[in-house]
């Protein structure tokens, strides 16, 4: 069996979210590749050094072209290969968009439909593309992979898709590569268990405003704490920086920007806790990353987060900064609760792995081919 894959999401410098997902699948697919299971990964440009190395059964195909690449250049290549007898049995798109007029069965992964809930966070042209191209992809696909039951329900709701066409395959989570030294703490002048950690792209639906309000109240009764915001700047991020100034938090809030895995790993390990205040997540990988590093989690009770976090988190209403404050104070004053959350978190992460994600994704691809 030969599987074609759009690998462009993984072929970027700063890998977060969908890029990280695509990379982890490619890594596991490369290990699985053999004479009976081959992969061709299609890219716009040569693979970066951190992509899996090619071998006899896991190869890269560079297709020149940029504008509407997945809608023109990629399908032309697939048609050409089919015409010359180079049969790819199924094509996998790891992120929402499938090639137009694809001559072979396709499977697509849908990560979230946040643009229906928070359309103002997207440029008009991006919003149009997300809604319409995703709709085409879901209709065209033989099977749709949803990364959570929450995402599956949204696909059924907004795109009126038959339930049986959608398979839920959870993402993995841990591990990020661990850093042996504590240079991340030294770099940002942090003290172990004296900072609250957030990891995610800085954008409105991450709900950082509520975290900032709660932290302002928390530090009044608990001086010396810092708030560390890890992640690159997303859409409409400017107001977050302004909010920090307005609240008088410039000395206590640290914006790290994008960090490499080993640096984030150390920050997870040494944090007082990790807070995920998001209004909407299709999955929420940082929850599992935090748990795997022995960092207790406080999460909003929203979208897929309770589905992923289970009983290993403290939850709060994402629109109520006072409730988040209460959870921070409870965690600070109750060491037994802290230990319990850490232990439950380590057990919770055992339910999720990139190996399991890759194996289940491969099974969906096989089933989609055999359904012809």
C-alpha positions in Angstrom: 0.0 0.0 0.0 1.2 3.5 -0.9 0.0 6.5 1.1 0.4 10.1 -0.1 0.6 12.9 2.5 0.6 16.6 2.4 3.5 17.3 4.7 3.8 21.1 4.4 2.4 21.9 7.8 5.4 20.1 9.4 7.9 21.8 7.1 8.0 25.1 9.0 10.5 26.5 11.5 8.2 27.1 14.5 6.1 24.0 15.0 3.0 24.4 17.1 -0.5 22.9 16.9 -1.2 21.4 13.5 2.5 21.6 12.6 3.5 19.6 15.6 0.7 17.1 15.0 1.9 16.6 11.4 5.5 16.2 12.4 4.7 13.5 15.1 2.7 11.5 12.6 5.4 11.7 10.0 8.0 10.5 12.5 5.9 7.5 13.4 5.0 6.7 9.8 8.7 6.7 8.8 9.3 4.1 11.5 6.4 2.0 10.1 7.4 2.2 6.5 8.4 -1.0 4.8 7.9 -2.8 1.5 4.2 -3.3 2.1 3.5 0.1 3.6 5.1 3.0 1.7 4.7 6.8 2.1 5.3 9.7 -0.3 5.3 13.1 1.5 4.5 16.0 -0.9 6.1 19.4 -0.1 6.4 22.8 -1.7 10.1 23.0 -0.8 12.9 20.7 0.3 12.4 19.1 3.7 13.8 20.9 6.8 16.5 19.1 8.8 14.1 18.1 11.6 11.7 16.2 9.3 12.2 12.4 9.3 15.0 11.2 7.1 13.8 9.6 3.8 14.5 5.9 3.1 13.5 3.4 0.5 9.9 3.3 1.6 9.5 6.8 3.0 10.2 9.5 0.5 9.7 13.2 -0.2 8.4 14.7 -3.5 9.0 18.4 -4.1 6.4 20.0 -6.3 7.2 23.6 -7.4 4.5 26.2 -7.2 3.0 28.4 -4.5 -0.3 30.1 -5.2 -3.1 27.6 -4.5 -0.6 24.8 -4.3 -2.9 22.2 -2.8 -5.7 23.1 -5.2 -3.7 23.1 -8.5 -0.1 21.9 -8.4 -0.6 19.0 -6.1 -3.6 17.4 -7.8 -1.9 17.8 -11.2 1.0 15.8 -9.8 -1.3 13.1 -8.4 -3.1 12.8 -11.8 0.3 12.5 -13.6 1.4 9.8 -11.3 -1.8 7.8 -11.7 -1.5 8.2 -15.5 2.0 6.7 -15.4 0.9 3.8 -13.2 2.4 5.1 -9.9 -0.6 4.2 -7.9 -1.1 5.9 -4.6 -4.0 4.1 -2.9 -5.1 6.9 -0.5 -4.1 10.5 0.2 -3.9 12.0 3.7 -4.3 15.7 4.4 -3.4 16.4 8.1 -5.0 19.8 8.3 -8.4 20.7 6.8 -7.6 21.1 3.1 -7.6 18.3 0.6 -6.4 18.7 -3.0 -9.1 19.6 -5.5 -10.2 17.1 -8.1 -8.1 14.4 -6.4 -8.0 11.2 -8.4 -7.7 8.9 -5.3 -9.6 8.5 -2.0 -8.7 11.2 0.6 -8.7 11.3 4.4 -8.6 14.7 6.1 -8.1 15.7 9.8 -10.2 18.5 11.2 -8.7 20.0 14.3 -11.3 22.5 15.4 -14.0 24.8 14.1 -13.1 27.8 16.2 -13.8 30.1 13.3 -17.6 29.5 13.6 -17.5 30.5 17.3 -15.0 33.3 17.0 -15.1 34.7 13.5 -13.8 38.1 14.5 -10.4 36.5 15.2 -9.8 35.9 11.5 -9.2 38.0 8.5 -12.2 38.0 6.1 -10.3 36.2 3.4 -9.0 33.6 5.8 -12.4 33.1 7.3 -13.9 32.5 3.9 -11.2 30.0 3.0 -11.5 28.1 6.3 -15.3 27.8 6.0 -15.5 26.9 2.4 -12.4 24.9 1.8 -13.0 22.9 4.9 -16.6 22.2 3.7 -15.2 21.0 0.4 -12.7 18.8 2.2 -15.2 17.2 4.4 -17.6 16.4 1.5 -14.8 15.1 -0.7 -13.1 13.0 2.0 -13.9 9.3 2.3 -13.3 9.6 6.0 -12.9 12.6 8.3 -10.7 12.4 11.3 -11.7 14.5 14.3 -9.2 15.1 17.1 -11.8 14.9 19.8 -15.5 14.2 20.3 -16.1 17.9 20.7 -14.7 18.5 17.2 -16.7 15.6 15.8 -19.9 17.2 17.2 -19.0 20.5 15.7 -18.4 18.9 12.3 -21.8 17.3 12.4 -23.4 20.5 13.6 -21.9 23.0 11.2 -21.3 20.9 8.1 -24.3 18.4 8.5 -21.9 15.5 8.1 -23.1 11.9 8.8 -21.8 10.7 12.1 -20.5 7.5 10.7 -18.2 9.3 8.3 -16.2 10.8 11.2 -13.6 8.8 13.2 -12.2 10.3 16.4 -8.5 9.9 16.8 -7.0 11.7 19.8 -3.7 13.5 19.5 -0.8 12.5 21.5 0.7 14.8 24.1 4.0 14.1 25.8 6.8 14.1 25.7 8.7 17.2 24.8 12.5 16.7 25.0 13.7 17.6 28.4 16.5 20.1 29.1 19.0 18.9 31.7 20.1 22.4 32.8 18.0 25.1 34.3 19.1 27.8 31.9 15.5 28.6 31.0 14.8 29.6 34.6 18.0 31.6 34.8 17.3 33.3 31.4 13.9 34.7 32.6 15.0 35.1 36.3 12.5 32.7 37.6 12.4 30.8 40.9 11.1 27.2 41.0 7.3 27.0 41.9 7.2 30.8 42.0 5.5 31.3 38.6 2.3 30.4 36.8 2.7 29.0 33.3 0.7 29.5 30.1 1.6 27.9 26.8 -0.2 28.8 23.6 -0.5 31.2 20.7 -1.4 34.7 21.9 -4.8 35.4 20.5 -8.3 36.3 21.9 -9.8 32.8 22.2 -6.9 31.7 24.4 -8.6 34.0 27.0 -5.4 35.4 28.4 -7.3 38.5 29.7 -9.1 36.4 32.4 -5.7 34.9 33.4 -4.2 38.4 33.7 -7.1 39.6 35.9 -6.9 36.5 38.2 -3.1 36.8 38.4 -3.4 40.5 39.4 -5.6 39.5 42.4 -3.5 36.4 43.2 -0.2 38.3 43.5 -1.7 40.7 46.1 -1.9 37.8 48.6 1.0 35.9 47.2 3.9 38.3 46.4 6.9 37.2 44.5 5.0 35.2 41.9 5.4 35.7 38.1 3.2 34.8 35.2 5.0 33.3 32.2 3.3 33.4 28.8 5.0 31.1 26.3 4.0 31.3 22.7 4.2 33.3 19.5 2.1 36.3 18.7 -1.1 35.4 16.9 -4.1 37.3 15.6 -5.1 40.4 17.6 -2.4 39.9 20.2 -1.7 43.6 20.8 -4.4 44.1 23.4 -2.8 41.5 25.7 0.4 43.6 26.0 -1.7 46.7 26.6 -3.7 44.9 29.3 -0.5 44.0 31.1 0.5 47.7 31.1 -3.0 48.8 32.2 -2.9 46.3 35.2 0.6 47.4 36.2 2.0 43.9 35.6 5.0 44.7 33.3 7.5 43.6 36.0 5.6 40.4 36.8 4.5 39.1 33.4 7.1 37.5 31.2 6.5 37.1 27.4 9.0 34.5 26.2 7.9 34.3 22.6 8.2 31.0 20.8 10.6 28.5 22.6 12.1 25.2 21.6 10.9 22.0 23.2 13.7 21.6 25.7 13.1 25.1 27.1 9.3 24.7 27.4 9.9 21.3 29.1 12.0 22.9 31.9 9.4 25.6 32.4 6.7 22.9 32.8 8.8 21.0 35.3 9.5 24.0 37.6 6.2 25.8 37.5 3.8 26.2 40.4 1.0 25.3 38.0 -0.1 25.4 34.4 -3.3 27.4 33.5 -5.2 26.8 30.3 -7.9 29.5 30.2 -9.1 29.0 26.6 -12.6 29.6 25.5 -12.3 27.0 22.8 -9.9 24.2 21.9 -10.2 21.3 19.5 -8.0 19.2 21.7 -5.5 21.0 24.0 -2.1 19.3 23.8 -0.5 21.6 26.5 -2.8 20.0 29.1 -1.1 16.6 28.5 2.4 18.1 28.2 2.0 19.8 31.5 0.8 16.6 33.2 3.6 14.6 31.8 6.1 16.9 33.4 4.5 16.7 36.9 2.9 20.2 36.7 -0.6 20.5 38.1 -3.2 21.9 35.7 -6.0 24.4 36.2 -8.2 24.5 33.1 -11.3 26.3 31.8 -14.4 24.1 31.7 -14.9 24.6 27.9 -15.1 22.7 24.6 -12.8 19.7 24.5 -10.7 20.5 27.6 -12.7 18.4 30.2 -12.8 15.6 27.6 -9.0 15.5 27.5 -8.2 16.6 31.1 -10.6 14.2 32.8 -10.3 14.2 36.6 -6.7 15.4 36.5 -7.5 19.1 36.4 -9.1 21.8 38.5 -11.7 23.5 36.4 -13.1 27.0 36.3 -15.6 29.0 34.3 -13.5 30.7 31.6 -15.5 33.9 31.9 -15.0 34.2 35.7 -11.6 35.5 36.8 -12.7 35.2 40.5 -13.3 31.4 40.1 -9.8 31.0 38.6 -8.4 33.0 41.5 -10.2 30.6 43.9 -8.6 27.6 42.3 -5.1 29.2 42.3 -5.5 29.9 46.1 -6.8 26.4 46.8 -3.9 24.9 45.0 -1.4 27.1 46.8 -2.8 26.2 50.3 -3.4 22.5 49.7 -0.3 20.4 49.1 -2.2 17.2 49.2 -4.4 18.4 46.4 -1.3 19.4 44.5 0.2 15.9 44.9 -3.1 14.3 43.9 -3.4 16.3 40.7 0.2 15.5 39.8 -0.4 11.8 40.2 -3.7 11.8 38.4 -2.1 13.8 35.6 0.6 11.2 35.1 -2.0 8.5 34.9 -4.1 10.5 32.5 -1.2 10.9 30.0 -1.0 7.1 29.7 -4.3 7.3 27.7 -2.7 9.4 25.0 0.4 8.9 22.9 1.6 9.8 19.4 2.2 6.1 18.8 -1.4 5.4 19.4 -2.5 8.4 17.3 -0.3 7.2 14.4 -1.5 3.6 14.6 -5.1 4.6 14.7 -4.6 7.1 11.8 -3.0 4.4 9.7 -6.0 2.1 10.4 -8.3 4.8 9.2 -6.2 5.2 6.0 -6.3 1.4 5.4 -10.0 1.2 6.0 -10.6 4.1 3.6 -8.6 2.4 0.9 -10.3 -1.0 1.4 -13.8 0.7 1.3 -13.4 1.3 -2.5 
